[in-house]
Amino acid sequence: MRTVSGPTDHVVVVGAGLSGLACALHLLGAGRRVTLVERDSGPGGRAGQVRMGGYRVDTGPTVLTMPDLADEAFAAVGDSLHRRVELTPLHPAYRAAFADGTSLDVHTDGEAMEAEVRRFAGPAEAAGYRRLRQWLERLYRAQMRRFIDTNFDSPFQLLHPDLARLAALGGFGRLDSRIGGFLQDERLRRVFSFQALYAGVAPARALAAYAVIAYMDTVAGVWFPKGGMHALPRAMADAAAGAGAELRYGCEVSALERSAGRVRAVRLASGERIPCDAVVLSCELSTAHRLLGRAPRRPVALRHSPSAVILHAGTDRTWPQLAHHTLSFGAAWESTFDELTRTGSLMSDPSLLITRPTAHDPSLAPPDRHLHYVLAPCPNTDVGPSAAAWRDLGPRYRDSLVAELERRGLDGFADSVEQEQLVTPLDWTAQGHAAGGPFSVSHTFAQTGPFRPRNLVRGLDNVVLAGCGTTPGVGVPTVLVSGKLAAARVTGGTGRRAAVARPRPAARTVASTPTGAGAHDPS
């Protein structure tokens, strides 16, 4: 594995999102001095939290899977996720509601899910689910160590016996047809293939290997942190501070000072200069390229995942048919992905994710109030409406979403809303996210594994990238791995085993006046 050359005693990490925080913890555990610079007034990046009246609203991911990957970062400094964050396992992980009026609770316990599938679709589908679960477990084992939790220097690293194992499992077929080999019920097939949208690819075109995301969602388990998802980056920042990191909030990075093929210092918009031995850029990929002064040459331009419209609604009531996470599927399916990724049209028959965090933490809302997070995928601004078009389109689309929720059984939703916030591609663009979306570069074959933008920067000996725009990719588990892999590029470690923390000096946290646009982690 190629690593940063020369001294690496003091590392500046740009961006205090999940990947930057994970990287900082692994660096601290390996004995490095770390300065963490974040443009916002606190940690989190995409996994931030805002106040909306008396509501506390997570601004980013709402689903936590694979918490052991977060615990590994805490363990690097002798700490523990479970000491810092109270996690509740969700049963069910999801509730799937279909256009025909049926619903299915998605359990991560195998026996419970098999019984639910038998109730929902009969014994043949239950047997198919049992085989599917076994296949997902084997697929995960074949991929995790060799193709996800690894730093690629060359495509030739793919030439390993694990590649043959992945091929034998059908990992290079198409996701939709591979899932269809286990399940005939079209509704069940959606439950185990909608995750391809996270990767920015339609199930009919996605590699079957991406079913590893379904493993994380439907087998490994889903958790909810008390205090919301933002509790995770907040706890990681506290652990980093306790291990001696210097945390600099409200600081925009404006330039990197370079000489002789190395970055010598990070310069802030305030004019302050932070000397360093190495730099980790865990910011939006386009922001990293701007700071570096160039983007790597690629034979084909990068493609970005679809975007999303999110309606945060504080309400005076809730609805018993909603679980913590509810997947509300429309009747359309293949045409929905065509609209999102090809024609650039808004979903004519939307499939939605509705999250109700107050189901497990009422303190996120005022007494007797509820918080609902409604996510509607939409085309990114490369293929769909421009960011500016969403100024007028956003309010109209909000009204159509609310009307659709009421048609799907959330009677009185419009009148129940007391506080709300609408997030559209206009807002994602204002935050600096490429193509007006929060999900970064899609996971086409040409943008996966060794073909994804690499985390080492050609031409500079001491700069590493982290975050969802680089390896291994998009999603909370993978950006945590990304931070670990970036740290391994600096320290020379494999990144696969937590180091024993060394005693660290007292932490120092510096808060500055926020300076506007800058860099934070795209997790």
N, C-alpha and C positions, 0 to 999 in steps of 0.2 A: 504494500500500500504506500502510495506517495504521501508525503507529509510536508508541512511547512518546514523550510530550512532556516538555519540560524537560530538566534536566541528567541525564546518564547516565554520569558519570565512574566511579562506584563501584557495581558490581552485586553483589548477594548472590544466589547460586544455591542453592536449597534442594533437596538431593538429589544424591548423587554416583553415580547410576546412569548408564547409557549416554547418555540424553538430556541429563542435567545436565552430564556431562563434555563431550559434544560442544558444548553451548551455551557452556560455560566456555572451551573452546579457541577457538571462533569469536569470542567477546567479547574474549579476550586478543589475538587477531590483529588486531582492530580497535582496539586501544589502550585498552581499558577495564581498570580495576582490578577484580579479581574475588575475592570471598570465597565459598568453596564450603563449605556446611554440611551434614553428613551425620549421621544418628542412629546408624548402625552404626559399628563400630570401624575400618572401612576402606571403600574404594570398591566399587562394583559394583551395589548395589541388588539387583534380582532376579538379576542375573548375578554372584552371589556365589560363594564357595567355603568349604566347611567341612571339617574333619578328621574322619574316621571311622576311628578306630584309625590304621593306617598308610596310609589311603587319603585322597586329596584329591578331593573331590566337588564338581562344579559344581552349584549349587542352582537354576539357571535354564535359559536357552536352551542347547541343545547344537549347534545348526546355525548356521554362519556363512556367509551369502551376501553378495554385493555389498560386498566389503571396500574397494573404492574410496571408498565413502561414509565409512568410518572414516578412510581415508587423507586424505580432504579435510579432516577436522577436525584431524588432525596437521599437515597442510600449512599451516593457518591460522597456526600459530606457527613455521613454518619447520622442522618436524620430519617424520618419516615413519613410517607404520605398519610398513613392512618393516624399518626400522632397529630398531624397538622389539620387534616380535613375529615369531617364526618361524612362518610359515604353511605348511601342507601341503595341497595340493589333493587332494581325495578322489576316487579312481577305484576303484569306482563311487561316485557321490554317495550312492546308496541301494541296498539290495537289497530287492526286493519279494517277499515270500513269500505264497502264496495258499493258501486252504483246500483246493484240489484237489491240493496237493503240488507244484505248479509254482513256479518262481521266475524273476525277471527282474532283471538288473543295470541300474540306471538311470545311464547315462553322460551327461555334459554335452557331450562331444564329439559333434557331429552324426553323423559317419560311424560312430563306434563304436556309438552308440545305434541308428542305422538298422539296422546289422548285427545287433544284439541283438534288435531287434523282429522282424526277418526270421526269425531263428532261433526266436523264441518263438511268433510268430503268423502267419508267412508273408509273402510279397511284397506283398500288397494292404495289409496293415496297416503295413508298412515305408513304402510310398508315402504312406499316410495320415499317418504320423508326420512325414515330410518336410514335408508341407503344414502340419501342425499347428505344427511348429517355426517355419516362416516366419511363420505367423499370430501366434504368441507374440512374435516379434521385432518385428513391426509394431505389435502391441498395446502393447508396452512403450514403443516410441518415441512412440506417440500419447499415452500417459498420463503419463510420468515428469515431463516439464518442466511441463506445464500443470495436471495434476490431482493429482500427488503432491508434487513439489518446489515447492510454491507456498503462499503465505499467502492465504487467502480472506477478503475483507471482505464479500462479497455473493454470493448465488447467481447474480447476473447475470454474474459473471466466467466462468461456464460457457459463456456465449454467445460462443464463439470458433470459428474454423474447425477447431480440433483436436477440438471436440465432434462436428462432422459426420464427421470422420475416424474417431472412436471409434464412432459409430453405424454408419458404413459397414462397419466391421470386425465388427459384430454385438456390440459391447460391452454393449448394453442388453438382450440376450437372456438366457437362462438358461445358467449355466455347464455343467451336465450335458449339455444338448442340444447346445450349441455344440461341446463336446469330442466328442460323439457324431457330429457331422458329419464328423469326421476319422477317428475310430477306431470300429470296430464291436465289437472284443473288449472285453467288459465289464471284464476284469482290467486292460487298458491304460487304459481310461477312468478307473479308480480312481487310477492313478498320477499322472494329470494333473488330478485334481479333488479329491483328499483335502485339498489345501491350503486349501479353503474353510473347513475346520474352524478354521484359524488366525483366520479372519475371523468365526467364530462363526455361520456360516450354512451350512445344508445345500446341497450342490451343486445339487440340483434347484430350490432357491429363490434361490441366489446369482446376482448379475449375472455375466455372462460376463467383464466387465472385471476381475474378481478373478483371472482366469487369469494376471494379471501376477505373482502369487505363484508360480505354476508356472513362469513364465519364470525367476524368480530361482533357484528350486530345481533346475530341470532343464535350463536353457540357460546361464545366466550362471556357474554353478559353485558348488561347496560346498567350504569350507576348514575346516581344524582348526588352532587355535593351540596350539603347544607350551605345556604347562602348563595346558591346559584353556581353556574359554571365558573364565574369569575373567582370563586373561592380558590380554585386550583392555581391560577397564576399568582394570586395574592400570596398564597402559602409558599409557592416556589420562590417568590421574591423575598419573603421573610427568611426563608431558609438560606438563601444566598447571602443576604445581609448578615445573618448570624454566623455564616462561615467566612466573613471578611470581605465580601464584595462591596465596592463603592457603587451605589446606585444614584444615577444622575437623571432625574425626571425633568420634564419641561425643557429639554435641550434638543435642538435641531442640529443634526450633522450637516454641514454645508460643503465640506471638502475633505479630501484625503491628501496629505502631504507626502509626496513620493520622491525617492531618489535611489539610484542604483538598483532598480528593480524591486524595491521594498517600500511599503508604507511606513513612514517614520512617525507620523502623528495624525490624529483625527482633529479636524478643526470644526468648532461649533459656530453657529450663526452669530453668537454673541461675540465672536472673535477669540474666545479662549482656545488654547491649543493643548491637546492631551497627547503627550508622547507615548509611544507604545512599541512593543516588539512584534505584535501580530494583531490582526483585525478579523473579527467575524461579523459579516453583514447578514443579519437575520431579518432584513427589511424586505419590502416588496421587490420582486426581481427587477422591475423597471427602475426603481429607485436605486438599487445597487448598481445597475448599469450606468445610471446617470452619475453617480459618485465616482465610478471607475473611469468614466469618460468614453466608454464604448460597450457594445454588446458583442458577444462571440458570434462569429459567422456561422450560419447554418444554411444547409441547402434549401430548406423550406422555412418560411416564417413560422414562428410559434403560434399554435392555436390555443385559444382559451376556452375554459369551461363555460357553460351557461351561467347566467347571473341569477338573481333572485329578488323578488319584492317581499319585504317582511312588514307585517302589520303587528305592532305591539299594542295590545289593548288591555287596559285596566277596566274591569267590569264589576257591576254590582251583583252579578249572579254567574253561575256556571251550569254545565249540562252533564247529567250523570252518564251519558254515553261516551264521554271523553275520558280516556286514560291519561296518564302523564304525557305519553307521546301517542298521537293518533295519526295514522296514515289514512287520509280520505281520498280514495281513488275515484277518478271519473270513469266513465264508460270507455273513453278513448284510451289507446295505449301507444301503438306504434306511431300513429299520426302525431301524438303529443311530442315524441322525441324528434320527429321531423320538424315540427314547428320550432322547437327549442334550438336545434342545432343546424338546420338547413334553410328553411324558409324565413326564419327570423320573425315569425308571428307569435303573438301572445297565445297561450294555451286556450283553445276553443272549448275544451272540456277538462278543466284543470285537475291535476292530482296535487294534493296539499299535505304539508306536515303541520299539525296543530300540536303545540306543546303547552302544557298547563303546569308550570313549575310550582304553583301554590298547592298542587295536590299533595306534595311532600314537604313543602316549606311555606306555611301560611305567612311567615314573617316578611316575605317578599312583597306583600301587599298590605294596605291598611286593614283593620279588623272587618271581617265579613265581606271582604272584597277578593277578587280573583284576577290573576294575570294570565293572559293568553298570547301566545306567539304563533302567528300564522305565516308560514313560509310558502310562497308560490314561486317555483322556478320560472324564469323568463329568459329570453334570448339575451346574450351579451350585446354590447354596443357595436361589435364588429359585424354582426349578422342581423341585428334587430334595430329597433328605434335608437336614435342617438341619445346621448346623455341629456342634451338640451330638450329633446322631445318629451322627456319624462316630467318636465315642469308642468305641462298641461295634462299629459297622459296619466301621471301618478294619481291625482285625486279621483279621476274617473275610474281607474282600475281598482282603486281602493273600494269605491262604491260597488263595483261589480263583484269583488271578492266577498264583501259583506252580504250582498244579496245571495251569492252562491252558498255561503255558510248557512244562511237561513233556509234555503231550499233543501239543504242536506240535514236539516233537523235541529239546528241551533236557533230555535225560535226566539225572537226578541233580541238577537245579538246586537242589531243596530242601536236599539234604545238602551241597551245595558252598558254601553261604552261611556265611561266617565273621563278616562285619560287615554290618549293614543299617540303613537308615533309611527309614521310611515317611512320606510327606507326603500329607495329605488336605485336603479343604476346611476341616476344623477348624484345621489349621495355617495355611492361607492367610488364614482369617478372623482368627486371632491376630496375623498380620503386618499386618493393616489393609486387606486387599484386599477390595473390595466384592463381594458375592454369593459369597464364598468361593472365588474363582478368580483365577489369576494373569494372565488374558488380557484383563481390562478390558472396555471397552464394545465390543459387537459391531459389525460393519460391515454393518448393514442399510442400505438406501438412505437412510433418514431419519437415519442416523448416519455418513454418509460425506461427504467433501469439505466443501463449505460448510455442510452440515447437521450435521457432527460438532461437539462442543463446541469453541468457538473458543479460540485461544490468547491473545487479548486479553480483559481483564476489564472488563466494562462498569462504569462508575462509579469506576474507579481509573485514573489516568493513567499509572502506571509499573509495572504488574504484568503479567507474561506467564506463560502456562502452557507446559509442555513435558511430553513423555512419551506413553505409548500411549493415554491417555484423551482426548487432544486430537488435533489434526491433525498428520500425516496418518493415524496409526493404529498398530496392533499389529504387533510383529515387530522384530527387530534392525535391518534396514535402515531401516524407517520411523521408529523412535525416534531413530536417528542424524540423519535428516532433520529430525525434530521439534526437536531441539536446535539445529540450524542455523537453522531458520525462526524459533525463539524469539529467537535472537541477532539475526537480521535485524530483528525488531520493535523491538529496542533500538537498534541501530546505524543503521537506515535502509538497510542494504545489501540486495541481492536475495537473498543467501544462496546464490547459485549459483556463485560463484567464490571460491576461497580468497584471503584477504588476505595481504599480505606482513607477516610478524611484525615488530614493533618490539622493540628491546632492552628487556628487562624486568629489574627488580631481583631479587635472590636470593629464592628461595621460602621460605615458612614453613609448616610443617605442625604443627598442634596436635592432640594426641590428648587427649580427656577421658574420664572414666569414662562408659561407655554409660548412657543414661538410660531405656532401654526404648523404648516406642512413640514414633514421631516421623514423619519423612518421608524416603522415599528413592524413587529413580526406578523407575517401573513398566515397565521395559523387558523 
